[in-house]
């Protein structure tokens, strides 16, 4: 079979060389559903006899990929099917090299020479790789997508970051997907950041054939809504900094996923052009981030500060970094006044967080230096200890009570400040103290369990928004939970925490048990669940297979109970204390994580089952052993 394909490919190459050839080097890619790897077409040749796509793939070293023999390209509404391949055997496992990269050539039926764009697909039913809007005209820069209102291209008069709106009110957002076609999917996933943390338990937005959909939700103080994926397949980036009470439109360019894929090309310079636009009051702030430069303290680099430093050394080092970067911002003539103010806010927020969370930053630096992420750090390894005078020194430079710090962009948010050491040091840090008290009860409100007395305790805080937000969220969740069937989740066995796993699988001895550790907020988990579910009624349909799904309480109650009816199996939702021994026992490296239990009750962690083919093969192999 392989020889036949290679011979066909050689003949096709010969005939291509005899015909007039149109060549497009490094064509611009549009929308791609390739999320855990990179598929790129770096050269396309169009002749009278063939359309030739030169592919480059980057994936995990020594893992395999396939290209379906049913693959086709779409041009002007017509399908042109694959005829052969060189460097890969269609439909067969193609193992990646030790570098994780591979090149091969795909040959398709000829398309019209004047075709402007094509789509590549492995199937008609949205499975397999797909890339839409591959440009054949020779464009070198991504054009502004059609559909963006001209008014949003105008320069803003805003020069200073305003005080945020501290209130609780509904927000209506209409998402407009640009460069969209219905075969990309019909639902858009999103999350919302706000002063209480993050809300990710809302149902996805349903979009129409034009890629337009509407969502309405309660907003707690200033925040950010981020749309991030279509049908758990296509990555997008469309969002907005929002204020309570707004009614806005967001325009998101689906072609951004193609830009990310092209970043793997040698010599490719990523575009800093925006991929989203919106009509909200804070659009100038979001637009200001699209600069060729970004100023922050880069605290998650692993080289931020030496964990051997004393408290004085650490604080002086942080202040020097802050002062140096602030001077760079002031001297940068390419920045607008609004950008300078935004980057100053960013740096002020980073300075506070560098002190507030110094122990975690020192631990991160240790992990990265010793390549032992997540492991225990020896007690005598981190020397940094801060004293009250250190907190007072930083507070003399930055006001911890400045609500504008909520607009800071970066890994650490103002809302993340939680240390009690500021107040102990005599610093007026009422906002930090209030946010800490508020966030504890808001997280409790996510399960609808806050009492009236607890809400009343928030009414004495610096802003009425705190009590209003917790009361609103608590009542909303309680109302929705009233209709939930809690029997969908199994009761946790009443045994010691380190025996819970054995108690869960014990009733199923003699059968093959597939345990899936997951959570609702985990995108790869949701994608894997959708991929596995059809097999339960086809090739993995057997009364001798037991499907067990274990999540923890980081999965919001409402979203968890809304999701599990669509997942066939037994479901358990454990506390952090109950799930920890399972993670420790099987040395989990993330989720989804699979544990396969054979008929004798022997359990083995199987992270390799993240590979769909290995997942099915391992289950069938265990099933075959009586």
Residue pairs with C-beta under 8 A, 6 or more apart in sequence:
1 89
1 92
2 89
2 92
5 84
5 85
5 86
5 89
5 90
6 86
8 83
8 84
8 107
9 84
9 85
9 86
9 105
9 107
10 86
12 49
12 50
12 52
12 83
12 84
12 107
13 52
13 86
13 105
15 47
15 49
15 50
16 45
16 47
16 49
16 50
16 52
19 47
19 48
19 49
20 47
20 48
21 45
21 46
21 47
22 45
22 46
22 47
22 113
22 136
23 43
23 44
23 45
23 46
24 43
24 44
24 45
24 46
24 135
24 136
24 138
25 42
25 43
26 42
26 43
26 262
26 265
26 268
27 41
27 44
27 134
27 135
27 136
27 138
28 134
28 135
28 139
28 140
28 142
28 258
28 262
29 40
29 41
29 131
29 133
29 134
29 135
29 255
29 258
29 259
29 261
29 262
30 117
30 131
30 132
30 133
30 134
30 135
30 179
30 254
30 255
30 258
31 131
31 132
31 133
31 179
31 180
31 184
31 234
31 254
31 255
31 257
31 258
32 39
32 129
32 130
32 131
32 132
32 234
32 257
32 258
32 260
32 261
33 129
33 130
33 131
33 184
33 233
33 234
33 257
34 129
34 131
34 261
35 233
35 234
35 235
35 527
36 59
36 524
37 57
37 58
37 59
37 60
37 65
38 56
38 57
38 58
38 59
38 261
38 264
39 55
39 56
39 57
39 129
39 131
39 261
40 55
40 56
40 57
40 58
40 261
40 262
40 264
40 265
41 53
41 54
41 55
41 56
41 120
41 131
41 134
42 54
42 55
42 56
42 265
43 52
43 53
43 54
44 51
44 52
44 53
44 54
44 134
44 136
45 51
45 52
45 54
46 52
46 110
46 111
46 113
46 115
46 136
47 110
48 110
49 110
50 83
50 107
50 108
50 109
50 110
51 73
51 80
51 107
51 108
51 109
51 110
51 111
51 118
52 105
52 106
52 107
52 108
53 73
53 105
53 106
53 108
53 120
54 103
54 105
55 103
55 104
55 105
55 106
56 101
56 102
56 103
56 264
57 65
57 96
57 101
57 102
57 103
57 104
58 100
58 101
58 264
59 65
59 96
59 100
59 102
60 96
60 100
61 96
61 97
61 98
61 99
61 100
62 95
62 96
62 97
62 98
63 95
63 96
63 100
63 611
64 93
64 94
64 95
64 96
64 613
65 93
65 94
65 96
65 102
66 91
66 92
66 93
66 94
67 82
67 85
67 88
67 90
67 91
67 94
67 104
67 106
67 122
67 129
68 90
68 91
68 122
68 123
68 128
69 82
69 90
69 91
70 81
70 82
70 122
70 123
71 81
71 82
71 90
71 106
71 120
71 121
71 122
71 123
71 128
72 79
72 80
72 81
72 82
72 108
72 121
73 79
73 80
73 108
73 111
73 118
73 119
73 120
73 121
74 80
74 118
74 119
74 121
75 111
75 112
75 115
75 117
75 118
75 119
76 111
76 112
76 115
80 108
80 109
80 110
80 111
81 108
81 109
82 90
82 106
82 107
82 108
83 107
83 108
83 109
84 90
84 107
85 104
85 105
85 106
85 107
86 104
86 105
86 107
87 102
87 103
87 104
87 105
88 94
88 102
88 104
93 613
94 102
94 104
96 102
111 118
115 136
116 135
116 136
116 137
117 133
117 134
117 135
117 136
118 134
118 136
119 130
119 131
119 132
119 133
119 134
120 129
120 130
120 131
120 134
121 128
121 129
121 130
122 128
122 129
122 130
126 183
126 185
126 231
126 233
131 258
131 261
132 179
132 181
132 184
132 254
133 179
133 255
133 258
141 271
141 273
142 255
142 259
142 271
142 273
144 273
145 178
145 179
145 251
145 253
145 255
146 178
147 176
147 178
147 251
148 178
148 251
148 277
149 251
149 277
149 279
152 251
152 277
152 278
152 279
152 283
156 283
156 284
156 287
156 338
158 284
158 285
158 338
159 336
159 337
159 338
159 341
160 337
160 338
160 341
161 285
161 338
161 341
161 342
161 345
161 404
161 407
162 404
163 403
163 404
164 221
164 222
164 243
164 403
164 404
164 406
164 407
165 221
165 222
165 243
165 244
165 245
166 221
166 222
166 403
166 463
166 465
167 221
167 244
167 245
167 465
167 468
168 218
168 219
168 220
168 221
168 244
168 465
168 468
168 469
168 472
169 218
169 219
169 244
169 245
170 216
170 217
170 218
170 219
170 244
170 245
171 216
171 217
171 218
171 219
171 225
171 242
171 243
171 244
171 245
171 246
171 247
171 248
172 214
172 215
172 216
172 246
172 247
172 248
173 214
173 215
173 216
173 225
173 240
173 242
173 248
173 249
173 250
174 212
174 213
174 214
174 248
174 249
174 250
175 188
175 205
175 207
175 211
175 212
175 213
175 214
175 215
175 227
175 238
175 250
175 252
176 211
176 212
176 249
176 250
176 251
176 252
177 184
177 188
177 207
177 211
177 212
177 230
177 236
177 238
177 252
177 254
178 211
178 251
178 252
178 253
178 254
178 255
179 253
179 254
179 255
180 207
180 210
180 211
180 254
182 209
184 230
184 231
184 233
184 234
184 254
185 230
185 231
185 233
185 234
186 206
186 207
186 231
187 204
187 205
187 206
187 207
187 230
187 231
188 204
188 205
188 207
188 213
188 227
188 229
188 230
188 236
189 204
189 227
189 228
189 229
189 230
189 232
189 523
190 202
190 204
190 205
190 215
190 225
190 226
190 227
190 228
191 198
191 199
191 200
191 225
191 226
191 228
192 198
192 199
192 200
192 202
192 217
192 219
192 223
192 224
192 225
192 226
193 223
193 224
193 225
193 226
193 413
194 219
194 220
194 221
194 222
194 223
194 469
195 220
195 221
195 222
195 223
195 406
195 415
195 435
195 438
195 465
195 469
196 220
196 221
196 438
196 439
196 442
196 443
196 445
196 469
196 470
196 473
197 415
197 439
197 442
197 443
199 217
200 520
200 521
200 556
200 559
201 446
201 520
201 556
201 558
201 559
201 562
202 215
202 217
203 562
205 213
205 214
205 215
205 227
206 213
207 213
211 254
218 472
218 473
218 476
219 242
219 243
219 244
219 245
219 246
220 244
220 442
220 465
220 469
220 472
220 473
221 244
221 406
221 465
221 469
222 241
222 242
222 243
222 282
222 406
222 407
223 241
223 242
224 239
224 240
224 241
224 242
225 239
225 240
225 242
225 250
226 237
226 238
226 239
227 236
227 237
227 238
227 239
227 250
227 252
228 235
228 236
228 237
229 235
229 236
229 523
230 236
230 254
232 523
232 526
232 527
232 530
233 527
234 254
234 257
235 256
235 257
235 260
236 252
236 253
236 254
236 256
236 257
236 275
237 252
237 256
237 275
237 276
238 250
238 251
238 252
238 253
238 275
238 276
239 250
239 276
239 278
239 286
240 248
240 250
240 276
240 278
240 280
240 282
240 283
240 286
241 280
241 282
241 283
241 285
241 286
241 407
242 248
242 280
242 282
243 280
243 281
243 282
246 280
246 281
248 278
248 279
248 280
249 278
249 279
250 276
250 277
250 278
251 276
251 277
251 278
252 275
252 276
253 275
253 276
255 275
256 275
259 270
259 271
259 275
262 268
262 270
263 270
272 290
272 291
272 292
273 290
274 287
274 290
276 286
277 283
278 286
282 407
284 338
285 338
285 342
285 407
288 336
288 338
288 339
288 342
289 342
289 409
291 334
291 335
291 339
292 334
293 332
293 334
293 335
294 343
295 325
295 328
295 329
295 343
295 346
295 347
296 325
296 343
296 346
296 347
296 350
296 410
297 304
297 318
297 321
297 322
297 325
297 347
297 350
297 351
297 354
298 304
299 350
299 353
299 354
299 361
299 411
299 412
300 364
300 411
302 364
302 365
302 367
302 368
302 369
303 365
303 368
304 354
304 361
304 365
305 314
305 317
305 318
305 354
305 361
305 362
305 365
305 384
306 313
306 317
306 365
307 362
307 363
307 365
307 366
307 381
307 382
307 383
307 384
308 383
309 317
309 383
309 384
310 383
310 384
310 385
311 384
311 385
311 386
311 387
311 390
312 390
313 384
314 358
314 384
314 386
315 355
315 386
315 390
315 393
315 394
318 351
318 354
318 355
319 351
319 393
319 394
319 397
322 347
322 350
322 351
322 397
325 347
326 344
326 347
329 335
329 340
329 343
329 344
329 347
330 340
332 340
335 343
342 407
342 409
345 404
345 405
345 407
345 408
346 408
346 409
346 410
348 398
348 402
348 405
348 408
349 405
349 408
349 410
349 412
349 413
349 414
350 408
350 410
350 412
351 394
351 397
351 398
352 394
352 398
352 400
352 405
352 414
352 417
353 412
353 416
353 417
354 361
355 386
355 390
355 391
355 394
355 419
356 416
356 417
356 418
356 419
356 421
356 422
356 432
357 412
357 416
357 419
358 384
358 386
359 382
359 384
362 382
362 384
363 377
363 382
366 372
366 377
366 381
366 382
367 373
367 374
367 375
367 377
386 421
388 421
388 424
388 425
388 426
389 425
390 425
391 421
391 422
391 424
391 425
391 427
392 425
392 426
392 427
395 422
395 425
395 427
395 428
395 429
400 417
400 422
400 427
400 428
400 429
400 431
400 432
401 428
401 429
401 430
401 431
401 432
401 462
403 431
405 414
406 413
406 414
406 415
408 414
415 435
415 439
417 432
417 435
417 436
418 432
418 435
418 436
418 439
419 432
420 433
420 436
422 429
422 432
422 433
423 429
423 432
423 433
430 462
431 462
434 461
434 462
434 463
434 466
435 466
437 457
437 458
437 461
437 466
438 458
438 461
438 466
438 469
438 470
441 450
441 454
441 455
441 457
441 458
441 470
442 469
442 470
442 473
444 450
444 454
444 474
445 470
445 473
445 474
445 477
446 473
446 477
446 556
446 557
447 477
447 556
447 557
448 474
448 477
448 478
448 480
448 481
448 557
449 474
450 470
450 471
450 474
454 470
455 467
455 470
455 471
455 474
456 467
458 466
458 467
458 470
459 467
461 467
477 557
477 558
480 558
481 557
481 558
481 561
484 557
484 558
484 561
484 562
485 561
486 561
488 561
488 564
488 565
488 571
489 560
489 561
489 564
489 571
489 572
489 573
490 504
490 570
490 571
490 572
492 500
492 572
492 573
492 574
492 578
493 499
493 500
493 503
493 504
495 503
497 577
497 578
497 580
497 581
498 581
498 585
500 574
500 578
500 581
500 582
501 581
501 582
501 585
501 603
504 515
504 548
504 550
504 572
505 513
505 515
505 548
505 597
505 601
505 603
506 601
508 546
508 597
509 599
509 600
509 601
510 599
511 544
511 545
511 546
511 599
512 544
512 545
512 546
512 596
512 597
512 598
512 599
512 619
512 622
512 623
513 545
513 546
513 548
513 596
513 597
513 603
514 545
514 546
514 547
514 548
514 594
514 595
514 596
514 597
514 619
515 548
515 549
515 550
515 594
515 595
515 596
515 597
515 603
516 525
516 528
516 529
516 547
516 548
516 549
516 550
516 569
516 592
516 593
516 594
517 550
517 551
517 579
517 582
517 583
517 588
517 591
517 592
517 593
517 594
517 595
518 525
518 528
518 529
518 549
518 550
518 551
518 591
518 592
519 525
519 551
519 552
519 554
519 555
519 591
520 526
520 551
520 555
520 556
520 559
520 560
520 563
521 554
521 555
521 556
522 591
522 592
524 591
524 592
524 610
525 591
525 592
528 592
528 610
529 567
529 592
531 612
532 612
532 615
533 566
533 567
533 568
535 541
535 616
536 545
536 547
536 568
539 616
539 620
540 616
540 619
540 620
542 623
544 599
544 623
545 619
545 623
546 569
546 570
547 568
547 569
547 570
548 569
548 570
548 571
548 572
549 564
549 567
549 569
549 570
549 571
549 572
550 571
550 572
550 573
550 574
550 579
550 582
551 560
551 571
551 572
551 573
551 574
552 573
552 574
552 575
552 576
552 578
552 579
553 573
553 574
553 575
553 576
554 576
555 573
560 573
564 571
574 582
582 588
586 593
586 595
586 603
586 605
587 605
588 605
588 607
589 607
592 610
593 605
593 607
594 605
594 606
594 607
594 609
594 610
594 615
595 603
595 604
595 605
595 606
596 603
596 604
596 606
596 609
596 618
596 619
596 622
597 603
597 604
598 622
598 625
599 622
599 625
599 626
606 618
608 614
608 618
609 615
609 618
